[in-house]
Amino acid sequence: MSMSKSFSTLSKRGNNLATTPARIDSEIFIEASQNLYCPIENPNGSFPLNIAENHLMASKIKDRITLITKNNAIPDWVLNYTHLLGNPDVRMEIATFMEAYLCGCPISHDTIGLSAGASAVIEASSFVLANTGDVVVIPAPSYPMYTNDLGLKSDVTRYDLQTHYDIKEINSGSLISIASLEQTWDELKAQGKRFKILLITSPDNPTGYRYNETELKELAHWCIEHEVHMIVNEIYALSLIETSVVTSKNNEDVTFSSFAKLMNELKSDYLHLWYAFSKDFAMSGLRIGVVHSLNEAFIKGFENVNVPHLVSNLTQWVVGELLKDNTFLKPYIAENKLRLTHSYKLVIEHLEKINVPYYSSKGSFFVWADFSQYLEEKNDEGEKQLWLDIYKNTGVLLTPGIGFMHQKKGCFRIVFTAVPFEHLEVSMHRMTTYFSNRNQLKSD
Ligand SMILES: Cc1ncc(COP(=O)(O)O)c(C=O)c1O
């Protein structure tokens, strides 16, 4: 049957899905991944720096998992169904890990649920917390996939709160203010819409902004007062940049403070936290995400919607075993920070050479950089052309700005963890050469 004929067999939703790619860089990513750079075998190859994966630490995790599966018999429960929030013993291991390494406060295992990655946690959370047509407010720029994860099944709308235009505005200030929330509240109310959820990512994707305790407290109080759910996505909580060794401007340190501490203090039904092992633990393929909330009804609803999102028991068991071992965890987390910082520093030093403004990241895998000076047209088309031109000329595939919903055109995300350090060096060298040549052409 032809593709166009088979459309008629689908629902309206199905037709939309069949014609709308989940990511605009999916196809080109496959192309770049099939032509990976290798200094010996493929010196002209590509660098897909667009997907948020941690390739700096993957071998350590692989070795660890190999050891666990070699030295331990698989327990009987692994082959059976388990609790819909995740195996209780594994949840206890995860709660203990979160207390010690992430949250700095007591976490009870019955306040957490496990789903197949953060994406599944996001989808199930929006389904349980918001009604059709409700609005989730997110400071822009932000993670493109929130749109589908929040909205596809729940029909919840994403509202991108524009917090700044130029990067320098947030390099010296807060990403979001109470005044901007008030304004958004009034604007949505005037349109007959319900501001239902405030979603913060900390450290942020793509800026690497880290919210401090005072900012989180202010936002939490505002949300509780307005009966708005506040969710903090801490998927990059242990992927912090050691700002003291980065010699860039505006690199003042911000201590990471988990939202869980505040949740524990305020004990509100409106505050929730997301986590996943995909990034900090370089295991995006294992699919294990965590929701934490003190709202009992939310956790109960989450449990009942979680059936199609369950994490395989084999994965739960392996991750539970991995988290038991503090002699592995402590050095792993320290090494992750060291390697992230090393790669981050390399990228910003190259950006400085070509005078490309960037946000001084405090965590995450990203540098959010402003290439707008190179746009031929300051619109989406111009941005796409520049993105493709960089790829065609250098083999370096960045994440296009378009899905991040930021008002300024020409900003791209560079994932500095996507390739080994030595390969990143080559990719940055190619990029600086490309832009220096363009500058030269301009001045000739
Ligand atoms: C902010 C954020 N949330 C969620 C996800 C999805 O994570 P997972 O692979 O665990 O579904 C990502 C992945 O890039 C992310 O950056």
The ligand as a Gaussian input file, in Angstrom:
#p B3LYP/6-31G(d) Opt

LIG

0 1
 C       16.028000      18.321000      30.189000
 C       15.821000      16.927000      29.693000
 N       14.770000      16.237000      30.141000
 C       14.533000      14.984000      29.697000
 C       15.360000      14.365000      28.779000
 C       15.026000      12.976000      28.303000
 O       15.706000      12.037000      29.089000
 P       15.512000      10.477000      28.947000
 O       16.465000       9.999000      27.932000
 O       15.812000       9.940000      30.319000
 O       14.104000      10.225000      28.556000
 C       16.472000      15.067000      28.290000
 C       17.351000      14.451000      27.266000
 O       18.060000      15.111000      26.553000
 C       16.710000      16.366000      28.778000
 O       17.764000      17.090000      28.356000

